[in-house]
Amino acid sequence: MTKSLTLQSCAVLRDGAQIPILGFGTYELESKDAYNAVTWALESGYRHIDSAEWYENERGCGKAILDFCRSHDVPRSSVFYTTKLKYNDGYEGVTRSIQKSLNECGLGYIDLYLIHGPIGGKTARLESWRAICEAHKSGKLKNIGISTFGIKHLQEILDFCSERSLPLPSVHQIDLHPFQVRSAIVEFSKRHGIILEAWAPLVRGLRFKHPSIVNLSQKHNKDPAQILLRYSLQKGYVAIPKSSSHTRIASNTQIFDFELSDNEIQDLDNLDEALVTDWDPTDCD
Ligand SMILES: NC(=O)c1ccc[n+]([C@@H]2O[C@H](COP(=O)([O-])OP(=O)(O)OC[C@H]3O[C@@H](n4cnc5c(N)ncnc54)[C@H](OP(=O)(O)O)[C@@H]3O)[C@@H](O)[C@H]2O)c1
């Protein structure tokens, strides 16, 4: 089934919108470097770019997308652009952040807008969601979701949506890889029709030399990054690997000509060590 995946494959969000299953991450790329990397990514066939207010590279990402679309004569709508809210700082503050992100990227609308993390407390999170829903209603944000939420945070937002008849989150972006499988959060998100997006799908390079990864790499004649990305896609996740290297950006797309077996996926799941590569606010108040 998953063998038929291609670089153009998309997952379908709850309202029918499509999100390309392989995206390009831009964390720790300054705006000018992000411009180059996003350009290489688009030239390599990615059609999904992940940025954030926090990364301070929305301008570089947006400009790279617009320049690519112009020079290749493709519509802006052919590229799926995500950005994220930095702070849960109240309805007015969030509304300003959304407008700032729109101005920075220059893309006219944002394909996916996420609450970057749950920090700030329940009231702040729900105010963020209320502001995001308003911008979604006006068409500025085509799809909306959350990132790095624990089950408590997810339940609270689902209850709020049901009380206020607000749209539910479509996407949950969270760290997911064989060394951090987050079974309970994954199961909960899936049960509520929320598509999972894997950040740090390459484990930030921290486990490329793990014997199980090396073994699969030799067996399939693929590099460790390609094994990890294939795992992500076969788990049904949207993966957003980052690289600053033209060569690695391209090689990370070469994952559609092989398949991991069910047993290999199970063996990879068994490597779970709840490894945190960046931050983990899933238990915050
Ligand atoms: N929502 C959140 O809270 C959150 C948190 C973290 C990340 N993210 C998003 O998820 C994206 C991906 O996560 P991440 O950047 O943390 O980690 P990642 O994609 O797992 O790993 C990136 C690292 O792997 C290296 N790399 C990439 N391709 C490689 C290859 N083929 N061979 C060897 N090394 C390779 C990169 O180095 P080079 O650059 O030198 O290639 C970089 O050091 C981010 O960029 C960001 O967009 C979201």
Ligand as a Chemical Component Dictionary entry (heavy atoms), coordinates in Angstrom:
data_LIG
# 
_chem_comp.id                   LIG 
_chem_comp.type                 NON-POLYMER 
_chem_comp.pdbx_formal_charge   0 
_chem_comp.three_letter_code    LIG 
# 
loop_
_chem_comp_atom.comp_id 
_chem_comp_atom.atom_id 
_chem_comp_atom.alt_atom_id 
_chem_comp_atom.type_symbol 
_chem_comp_atom.charge 
_chem_comp_atom.model_Cartn_x 
_chem_comp_atom.model_Cartn_y 
_chem_comp_atom.model_Cartn_z 
_chem_comp_atom.pdbx_ordinal 
LIG N1  N1  N 0  6.866  22.325 16.419 1  
LIG C1  C1  C 0  8.006  22.313 17.069 2  
LIG O1  O1  O 0  8.078  22.567 18.268 3  
LIG C2  C2  C 0  9.256  21.958 16.306 4  
LIG C3  C3  C 0  10.432 21.684 17.015 5  
LIG C4  C4  C 0  11.570 21.340 16.284 6  
LIG C5  C5  C 0  11.506 21.270 14.895 7  
LIG N2  N2  N 1  10.368 21.575 14.234 8  
LIG C6  C6  C 0  10.286 21.552 12.743 9  
LIG O2  O2  O 0  10.684 20.262 12.299 10 
LIG C7  C7  C 0  11.784 20.398 11.386 11 
LIG C8  C8  C 0  12.691 19.175 11.471 12 
LIG O3  O3  O 0  13.181 18.990 12.782 13 
LIG P1  P1  P 0  14.694 19.317 13.214 14 
LIG O4  O4  O 0  15.244 20.358 12.298 15 
LIG O5  O5  O -1 14.673 19.587 14.644 16 
LIG O6  O6  O 0  15.473 17.947 13.043 17 
LIG P2  P2  P 0  15.677 16.852 11.894 18 
LIG O7  O7  O 0  15.023 17.255 10.628 19 
LIG O8  O8  O 0  15.359 15.544 12.507 20 
LIG O9  O9  O 0  17.263 16.864 11.724 21 
LIG C9  C9  C 0  17.949 17.941 11.190 22 
LIG C10 C10 C 0  19.438 17.619 11.296 23 
LIG O10 O10 O 0  19.761 16.486 10.487 24 
LIG C11 C11 C 0  20.813 16.823 9.582  25 
LIG N3  N3  N 0  20.528 16.149 8.318  26 
LIG C12 C12 C 0  19.514 16.405 7.460  27 
LIG N4  N4  N 0  19.528 15.519 6.438  28 
LIG C13 C13 C 0  20.577 14.710 6.642  29 
LIG C14 C14 C 0  21.117 13.615 5.911  30 
LIG N5  N5  N 0  20.555 13.166 4.790  31 
LIG N6  N6  N 0  22.238 13.016 6.403  32 
LIG C15 C15 C 0  22.823 13.455 7.544  33 
LIG N7  N7  N 0  22.341 14.492 8.287  34 
LIG C16 C16 C 0  21.226 15.106 7.825  35 
LIG C17 C17 C 0  20.782 18.329 9.481  36 
LIG O11 O11 O 0  22.080 18.814 9.217  37 
LIG P3  P3  P 0  22.377 19.706 7.894  38 
LIG O12 O12 O 0  21.506 20.920 7.998  39 
LIG O13 O13 O 0  23.839 20.007 8.029  40 
LIG O14 O14 O 0  22.061 18.851 6.718  41 
LIG C18 C18 C 0  20.315 18.750 10.858 42 
LIG O15 O15 O 0  21.418 18.792 11.750 43 
LIG C19 C19 C 0  12.444 21.702 11.849 44 
LIG O16 O16 O 0  13.372 22.207 10.933 45 
LIG C20 C20 C 0  11.225 22.558 12.067 46 
LIG O17 O17 O 0  10.706 23.013 10.840 47 
LIG C21 C21 C 0  9.235  21.900 14.928 48 
# 
loop_
_chem_comp_bond.comp_id 
_chem_comp_bond.atom_id_1 
_chem_comp_bond.atom_id_2 
_chem_comp_bond.value_order 
_chem_comp_bond.pdbx_ordinal 
LIG N1  C1  SING 1  
LIG C1  O1  DOUB 2  
LIG C1  C2  SING 3  
LIG C2  C3  SING 4  
LIG C2  C21 DOUB 5  
LIG C3  C4  DOUB 6  
LIG C4  C5  SING 7  
LIG C5  N2  DOUB 8  
LIG N2  C6  SING 9  
LIG N2  C21 SING 10 
LIG C6  O2  SING 11 
LIG C6  C20 SING 12 
LIG O2  C7  SING 13 
LIG C7  C8  SING 14 
LIG C7  C19 SING 15 
LIG C8  O3  SING 16 
LIG O3  P1  SING 17 
LIG P1  O4  DOUB 18 
LIG P1  O5  SING 19 
LIG P1  O6  SING 20 
LIG O6  P2  SING 21 
LIG P2  O7  DOUB 22 
LIG P2  O8  SING 23 
LIG P2  O9  SING 24 
LIG O9  C9  SING 25 
LIG C9  C10 SING 26 
LIG C10 O10 SING 27 
LIG C10 C18 SING 28 
LIG O10 C11 SING 29 
LIG C11 N3  SING 30 
LIG C11 C17 SING 31 
LIG N3  C12 SING 32 
LIG N3  C16 SING 33 
LIG C12 N4  DOUB 34 
LIG N4  C13 SING 35 
LIG C13 C14 SING 36 
LIG C13 C16 DOUB 37 
LIG C14 N5  SING 38 
LIG C14 N6  DOUB 39 
LIG N6  C15 SING 40 
LIG C15 N7  DOUB 41 
LIG N7  C16 SING 42 
LIG C17 O11 SING 43 
LIG C17 C18 SING 44 
LIG O11 P3  SING 45 
LIG P3  O12 DOUB 46 
LIG P3  O13 SING 47 
LIG P3  O14 SING 48 
LIG C18 O15 SING 49 
LIG C19 O16 SING 50 
LIG C19 C20 SING 51 
LIG C20 O17 SING 52 
# 
